[in-house]
Amino acid sequence: MSVRTSPGIAFIFLSAPVCHAAPSSGVSAARTGPAGNWRACLSRANVLLKKAATEANPQSTALLAVKECRDSLAQQKSPLGCEMLAIAWLMAGSAHNKEALQASRDAVDANSGGSDSQDLVALAAFLGGDLTSSREALVHYTGDEVRISHPESHTIIAGALTQRGPQELAAILRANPLPGDRRGQARALLLKGLIDFFNKRYNAVIPLHRHFNERFARQNFPAENDFALNLTACAELLTMRADKARVAAVELLSRQPVDPSTPMLVDTAYFALSRREEGLRLVQEREATNSRVCKLGRAWVLDEMSQPKEALDVLNALALALPGDAEVTLQQARMEAELNLNKPALDRLNRFLAGHPKSGQAYILRAQIYVQKKEWPRALADLNRAVDLGYGLVKAVRARSACYAALGHNVQAQNDMNLAESFMQWVH
């Protein structure tokens, strides 16, 4: 279960080409070349992707789009650049599944680990055969969407997506054919459900698990069966059938081992039913046999319930059993920062970064502490590193602008505000 710092609300795959929070190359406008060059590369990539979508064999044209996206990201990392690169790699075919998944994850990191681009992760992971990562991405998205739309949050759920274009998806499927054996047929059924989910045709997804069992009950496909059950539960949650989703989530919690995404799915179902403490107890009961997954899940839920001290206690106990676990360490530091335990948080992050110098997330966490302490030069240095690494770009660039302003560097501050705004604009 990854550490999330901000929720998003919209699946972007095949949606109107809106640029979400973007990976900034890690440099402000003042540190890059001519301001428009990175966007010109993305414009050319967009033209190539549209052309590839019309071709029977889109792979060659898609690889030209990959080059344009990479050229853009070399000049200026942006969330849009990462998203377009992921789509280009997907169109480039099954030989590039690993690159597509990494680009999709980079796009999620560019958005601070929120739900934007999780659909790309779900699709790339699925086509690459990684059903666990695909499930986790779906549950992240569903959890954010349910919480944003819950009456207690006083917000309204995002509306139906505007299609980016079915041609792109058709091209991706042409470039990534599934095998024709029985397992390939099972995954083809799941893929159809996944695409329906992307397009918010949730009522079409709800019968998926039943249909899967009708067709493949005689085969021993546990991973595919659980994927179907997981996807059905997500669709039920997004159509206000939380009690049915709860039954599916509890069934998934009984698996051995527990999938990393299941504690969050359980919490989302019980959250929607306003019975969150009950879900928390169920996750805790599974800790004896699934300590890491369930304790991380419980800590995440406790933090969501505004109980960071209790979350930190769980994480500290887990850290004793798993010294050096990167995710546990980052969660500990985040809880300590929330509790204003700045010195232990800083000490922990300093040790962590000594061994993980490319963790943009850790630089963001440490920068937040330096901002609290008004240590602007140190905060600025960490924000520069986070941006260079492509993590939380809009958030990091805006925070960097504030640091520049606090230091009296008004030109750089305005440059960064302009850069953050440019991340939100589509290219033509």
N, C-alpha and C positions, 0 to 999 in steps of 0.2 A: 504494500500500500504506500504510494508515494506521498511525500509531504506537499500539501497544496497550500498556496498562499492566497489565491483569489478565485472566485467562481466565475465561470462564463455562462452564456445562455444559449448560444446557437451552434448547431452543427453546421460546418461550412462546406462539407463535401457536396459538390454539385449544387451549391447554393449560389445566389447572386454573388458576383465577384466582389465581395466586400473585404477590405483588408482589416484583419483583426490586429490586436497588439502584436507588434512585429519584432523579429530579431534585429536589433541594430548592430551593425558589424562590430559594435563595441567601440565605436568612435563617433564623436559628435560631428556635425556638419563641418565644423572648423578643422576636423582632423581628416576629412576625406577629400577626394578629388572633386571635380565639378559636380554640383549638387544633383543634376538631372541624370547622370550617366547610369546609375544603378536602376533607375526607373525605366530608362530607355531599353536596357537589357530585358527587363521584365515585360515590357511591351512587345518586344520581338519574341520572347518566349510564349507570350499569350497567343500571338499569331500562329506560331508553330504548333502549339497544342490544339488550336482549333483545326488546323490543317490535318494533324495526325488523327484527330477524331473522325475524319471523313475517309480515312484510308483503310483498306482491308488488312494491311500489315503496318500498324502505326509505329513499330519499334524504331526504325531509322530516324524518322522525323522527331520522335520523342527524345531521342538522344541529342539531337541538335538543340531542343528546348532545354535539356539538362545543362548543356554547355552555357547557354545564355543565363540560366538561373544561377549557375555557379559563378559566372562572371559578375553578376549583380551582387551576390552575397560576398564576393571577395572585396567589392568596393564598399558595400553597406549591408550588413545583415538586417533582414526585415522579416516579420512574420509572414508577409505575403510571399517573399522570396522562398522561405522554407516550405510553405504550403504548395506553391507552384512546383518547386523541385520535387516534392513528394509525388504529386500527380504525374509529373514527367517521368519519374522513375517507374511508377506504376504502369504507365503506357509503354515503357520500354521493355516490359515483359518479365516473365518469371525468373529469368537469369539475374534480375536486379531487385528481388524481393528484399534482401537485406538493406540495400541502399534506400529503398522506399520506406521501410520501417524506421530507419535511422532519421531520415529527413522528416518523417511524420512526428517522431519524438522530439526532434529539434524544434518543430513548429509549436508543439505543446509547451516546451521549455520557454520558447519566446513569449508565450502568453502566461508565464508564471505558474505553469502546471495546472491551469484551469481546464475547463471543458472544451474550449475552442481547439479544433483540430483533432480531438479524440476520435472523431469518425474516420479520419485518415489513418490513425494508428490501428483502429479496429479492422479496417479493410486490409491494410498492408500486412498486419499480423495474420489475419485469416488466410489471405492468399499465400502467405509464406508457411502456412501450417502451424502457426503458433496460436492455438486457440486460447491459451491462458491469457496472453497479453491482449488478445482481441476482447475477451470477456471483461478484463479489467477496465479497458477503455470504455466499453459500453456502460459499465456500472458507474464509472466516474461521471459520464455524461448524464445518466439517469438521475444519480443522486443530486447533482447540481440543479437539474431541471425541476425535480420534485421540490427541493428546498426553496427555489426561487418562486415557484408557483403556489407554495403553501399559504393558506389564508393568514397565518401568523406573520409572514414576511411582508404582507401588504403589497405584493407585486402581482403582476399578471403573467401567465406563462407565455413564452414566445409563440408567435403565430406560425402557421405553416410556412415552410421554406419556399422561396422562389427558386425554381430549378436553374442551375447553371447551364444544364443542357444534357439530355440523356445520351447524346452522341459520345461525350467524354467517357461516361461509364461503360457504354457498349464497347468502346475502343479498349478500355482497361480489361474488360472481360475477354475480348478477342486475344489480347496479348498474354493473358494468364489462364489458359484453358485448364480445367480440372481433369484428372484422370478419369477414364471411363469405367473403372472397376466399381464394385459395390460401395466401397468407402467414398470414392469420388462422387457417386450418385447421392450419397448421404450428404456430403458437403455441398453439393449443388443445391439441395433443398435448403440447407442452412444459409447459403449465400443469397438465395432469393429472399429469405426472411430478413437477412441483414440489410439488403437493399430497400426492402419495404420499410424497415425501421429508419434508415437514413432519410427516407422521404416522408416520414411521419404517417405512414399508413399502418398505424398501430393495430387497428382491428384486424388487418390481414395477418399480422404477426402472432396474435394471441393463440390461434389454433396450431401453431407450429409444432409444439412439443407433442401434441396428440397425433398430428400427421406423421411426425417422425417415427413415433412408436408403431403406428399402423403399418408403415412401410419397412421399418428396419428392426423390429423387435427381436427377430431371430439372429441378428448379427450382434457381435460383442463390440459395440462402439461406445464405450462409456464417455469418452471425451466429447464426442459429437452429441450424445444424448444430453449431457449436462450443459453443453452450449445451447442446445435447443430450449432446455428448461430455463436457463439464465436469460436468454433473449425473450422468451415468453413472459417471464416475471417483469423484465424491464418494460415491456409493452403494457402489461397490466398496470404497473405503477403510473404510467403516463396516460392512462385512460381511467384513472380513479377507481381501479379494482384492487385496492391495496390489500384487502384481506386474502384474495387469491394469490397475490404476489407473495404475501407473507408465508403461505403454505409452501410455495415453491422454494423460497429462500431458506426456510427451516429444513426442508429436504436436502438442499445443497449443503447446509451446515453439518449434516450428518455424515457427509462423505469423509473418507480417510485416504489421503490427507485433505484438509480443508483448502479450497482454492483461495489464493490471496485476495480476490475481490469479494468473497462471500460475506465477511463481516460487514463491509460497507453496504452490501445489498440487504442484509438483514436489518441493519440500522435504518436504511431508507424506508423499508416496508413498515417498520414499527414507528418511525417518525411520522409517516403519512397517516397512521392510525392513532397518533397521539398516545402511544404506549412505549415510549422510547426506553424507559428503565427496564421493561420486560425483555426487550431485544438485547439490551446490554447484558442482562443476566445470562441469557442464552449463549452469547458469545463467550462470556467468562467461564461457563461450564465446560466449554470445549478446550480451554487452555491446557488442561493436563496432557492432552495428546497432540495439540497443535499450538505450542506455546508462542512461537514467534508471530505467526499469522494472527492469532486471536488476541494476543496482548497488544500488538501494534494497532489492530482494529479497535480494541477497547480504549486505548489511549486516544485515538483519533476521535472516537465518539465522545469521550469525556471532555475533550477540548471543545468539540462542537457544542456541548452542553454547558459551556462556560465554567468548566471545572479544571483549569490548567494544573492546579496543584496535585489533584488526584491523578491526572494524566501523567505528570512528571514522576509520581511515585511508581506507577506501572512501568514507565520507561526505565527508571533507575534499576528496578528489579530485573527487567529484561536485559539491561546492559551488563549486569553481573554475570548472567548466563552466556551472553554473546558479546564479549569484549571486542571492540573494533568494528562492530556492525555499522556500516555507514549510515543507513537509514535511521537506525535507532539513535545514533549520535546527533544527526541533524534534528530529529524530533526533540531530543533532550534540550538542545540549544534553543530551539524555537520556544519550548515551554518556559525555559528559564528567562528568556527575553520577555515573554508575556508577563511573567511574574516580577519583572524588573530586577531579576538576579543577574545584573549585567556582568559582574566580574566572573562568576563561573561560566556564564555563557560565552564571554570573550575568550576565556582560557580554553574552553572546549573547542571553539571554532578555530582558534590559533593552532591547536594541535591537529585538528582535522585537516585544515588547509595545508599544513606541512606535508601531509601524506596524500592529499587530494587537491592539488593546485589548480585543477580544471573544473572545480565545482562552482558553477555560477550561482547556484542556490545558496551556498555557504557565504559567498561574498555579499550577496544581497542581505542575508541575515546579519552579518557583521556590520555592514553599512548602516542598517537600521539602528543598531545599538550606538554606533558612532554619531548618528544624527541626533539621537536622544541626548547624548552627552555633549552635543554641539562641537564635536571634533570634526570640523568640516573638511580639512585636508585629507584626513584618514578616510572619511566617508566617501569623498570624491575618488580617491584611489581605488577603493573597493567597487564603487559603482562603475568606474572605467573597466575594471576587470570583468565584472558581470556582463557588461555590454559587449565587451570583446568576445566573451564566451557565448553570447547569444541567449542569455537567460533573462526573462522578464523584461523585455526590451522597452516597451512603452513606459512601464512603471519605473524602470531603472533610469531611462533618459529623462523623464520628468523629475525624478528625485535628484538626478545630477544637475538639472537646471536650477533646482532650488539651492543646491550646494554652491554652484557658481554665483548665484545671486547673493547668498550669505557671505561669500568671500569678496563681493563687489565686482565680480567679473560679468558685467551686464551683457556684453556682446555674446559671450559663450552661453550665458543663460538663455538669451533669446534664440540663439542658434539651435539649442537643444529643444526648446519648445516648438520651433518650426519643424525640427526633425521628427519629433513625436507626432505632430499633426500629419506629416507626410506619410507616416506609417499607416494612417487610417484611410488613405485615399487609394482608389483603384487606379490601375494603369490601362491605357487604351492602345 
